[in-house]
Amino acid sequence: MNIRAKVLIMIATVVAAANPFASVQAQTQAEARPLPQPSPDQAAALKPLIGVWTAEKLGVTQTSAAKLTIREDATYQMEMTLDTKEVIVVEGRLRLNDQVQPKTIDLIDNQGYAQANPQEKSPLDNRQGLYAVEGDTLTIVADARRPTSLDPPTEPSRPRPITFRRLPRNANPNPPPGED
């Protein structure tokens, strides 16, 4: 995160403390602005990922379930159910590169990430990761710094891959836009 971004976050924090409605107003204004459409390259990389996925193999500790929704506008939502039955929702945008091996994925503007990861010093940082999709199976591993492999790490402090299985379209009561 560059110095300008840190200063803007600090200013927003001060303004929000002085005016508790400022963050709600800013969020409402941000939600009103449409996201730019993915470039043709991004749209092509995104196409095999669009849909609703449920975690089969979690690499995350203290999490009992996860559901990932990827939309055609390159946004995502992940619902994680913790062992305590608390549900954390993380939302943001995706940036993909399927022209390199392994393929890369960046999870950007992770709203809700700070709540899900209060132990991290910089919870607003974007997550950089790797992914592989084979049919209805999606594997993702992501961290503050891009992992080098989709294989499970040897060090316990490194992130573990999460394996998702695509849900059938009729199993999703709230399909992503364009999936009706």
C-alpha positions in Angstrom: 0.0 0.0 0.0 1.5 3.3 -1.0 1.8 6.3 1.2 -1.1 8.2 -0.5 -3.4 5.2 0.1 -2.4 5.1 3.8 -3.0 8.8 4.2 -6.4 8.5 2.6 -7.3 5.6 4.9 -6.1 7.6 7.9 -8.2 10.7 6.8 -11.3 8.5 6.3 -10.8 7.0 9.7 -10.6 10.4 11.4 -13.6 11.7 9.4 -15.6 8.6 10.3 -14.8 9.0 14.0 -15.9 12.7 13.8 -19.0 11.9 11.7 -20.3 8.3 12.2 -22.5 8.7 9.1 -19.5 9.6 6.8 -18.5 6.0 6.2 -22.1 5.0 5.4 -22.4 8.0 3.0 -19.1 7.1 1.3 -20.0 3.5 1.1 -23.5 4.4 -0.4 -21.8 6.7 -2.9 -19.3 4.0 -3.9 -22.0 1.4 -4.3 -23.9 3.8 -6.6 -21.0 4.0 -9.0 -21.0 1.1 -11.5 -17.9 -1.0 -11.7 -16.0 -0.9 -15.0 -16.6 -4.0 -17.1 -13.8 -6.5 -17.3 -11.5 -6.2 -20.4 -12.0 -8.9 -23.1 -8.9 -10.8 -21.7 -10.3 -10.6 -18.1 -13.8 -11.7 -19.3 -12.3 -14.7 -21.1 -10.3 -15.7 -18.0 -13.3 -15.2 -15.8 -15.8 -17.2 -17.8 -14.8 -20.7 -16.5 -15.0 -19.3 -12.9 -18.5 -17.7 -13.0 -20.9 -19.4 -10.7 -21.3 -20.6 -7.1 -18.7 -22.8 -5.5 -18.7 -24.6 -2.2 -15.5 -25.5 -0.4 -14.7 -29.2 -0.3 -11.3 -29.0 1.2 -10.6 -26.0 3.4 -7.1 -24.9 4.0 -8.3 -22.3 6.5 -8.2 -23.2 10.2 -11.2 -22.4 12.4 -13.5 -22.4 9.4 -16.1 -25.1 8.9 -17.6 -24.1 5.6 -17.2 -21.6 2.8 -19.2 -20.6 -0.3 -17.7 -18.5 -3.1 -19.8 -16.7 -5.7 -18.0 -15.3 -8.7 -20.0 -12.9 -11.0 -19.5 -11.9 -14.6 -18.6 -8.4 -13.6 -15.4 -9.7 -11.9 -16.8 -9.3 -8.4 -16.9 -12.0 -5.8 -18.5 -12.8 -2.4 -17.2 -15.4 0.0 -19.3 -16.5 3.0 -17.2 -18.4 5.6 -18.8 -20.2 8.5 -16.4 -20.3 11.4 -16.3 -23.2 13.9 -18.1 -20.8 16.3 -21.0 -20.7 13.8 -20.3 -17.0 13.1 -20.6 -16.1 9.4 -18.1 -13.8 7.8 -18.8 -12.3 4.4 -15.9 -11.0 2.3 -16.6 -9.1 -1.0 -14.5 -7.5 -3.6 -13.2 -7.6 -7.2 -11.1 -10.1 -9.0 -8.1 -9.6 -11.3 -7.0 -12.7 -13.2 -4.1 -13.7 -15.4 -4.6 -17.0 -17.2 -1.7 -16.3 -19.6 0.9 -17.4 -17.0 1.5 -20.8 -15.2 0.3 -21.1 -12.6 -2.6 -18.8 -13.2 -2.8 -15.8 -10.9 -5.8 -14.3 -9.1 -5.9 -11.0 -7.1 -8.7 -10.4 -4.6 -9.1 -6.6 -4.5 -11.0 -4.2 -2.2 -11.7 -7.0 0.3 -14.7 -5.5 2.2 -15.2 -7.6 5.3 -11.6 -9.0 5.3 -10.6 -7.0 8.4 -13.5 -8.6 10.4 -12.5 -12.0 9.2 -8.8 -11.5 10.0 -8.4 -9.1 13.0 -5.0 -10.6 13.9 -3.4 -9.2 10.7 -1.5 -5.9 10.9 -2.6 -4.8 7.4 -6.1 -6.3 6.9 -6.9 -3.8 4.1 -4.2 -5.2 1.8 -5.3 -7.1 -1.3 -4.8 -10.8 -1.5 -2.6 -12.2 -4.2 -3.0 -15.8 -5.2 -2.8 -18.6 -7.6 -5.7 -20.7 -9.0 -6.5 -23.7 -11.1 -9.8 -24.7 -12.6 -10.5 -28.2 -13.9 -14.1 -28.8 -14.9 -16.2 -28.2 -11.7 -13.2 -28.0 -9.4 -11.5 -24.7 -8.5 -8.4 -24.5 -6.3 -7.2 -21.2 -4.9 -4.4 -20.2 -2.5 -3.9 -16.5 -1.6 -2.0 -14.4 0.8 -0.7 -10.8 1.3 2.3 -12.0 -0.9 1.6 -14.3 -3.9 2.3 -17.9 -3.1 4.6 -19.7 -5.4 2.7 -23.0 -5.7 -0.8 -24.5 -5.4 0.7 -27.4 -3.4 0.2 -27.4 0.3 3.1 -25.6 2.0 5.6 -27.3 4.2 5.6 -24.3 6.7 2.5 -24.1 8.9 2.5 -20.3 8.7 1.9 -20.3 4.9 -1.7 -20.4 3.5 -3.1 -23.7 2.4 -5.1 -24.1 -0.9 -8.9 -24.2 -0.7 -10.6 -26.6 -3.1 -14.1 -25.7 -4.3 -16.7 -27.7 -6.1 -19.1 -25.8 -8.5 -22.7 -26.0 -7.3 -25.3 -26.9 -10.0 -27.2 -23.9 -11.3 -30.5 -25.1 -9.9 -28.9 -25.5 -6.4 -28.3 -21.8 -6.2 -31.3 -19.8 -4.9 -29.6 -16.5 -5.8 -27.7 -17.0 -9.1 -25.2 -14.4 -10.2 -26.4 -11.9 -12.7 -26.7 -13.4 -16.2 -27.0 -17.0 -14.7 -30.9 -17.1 -14.4 
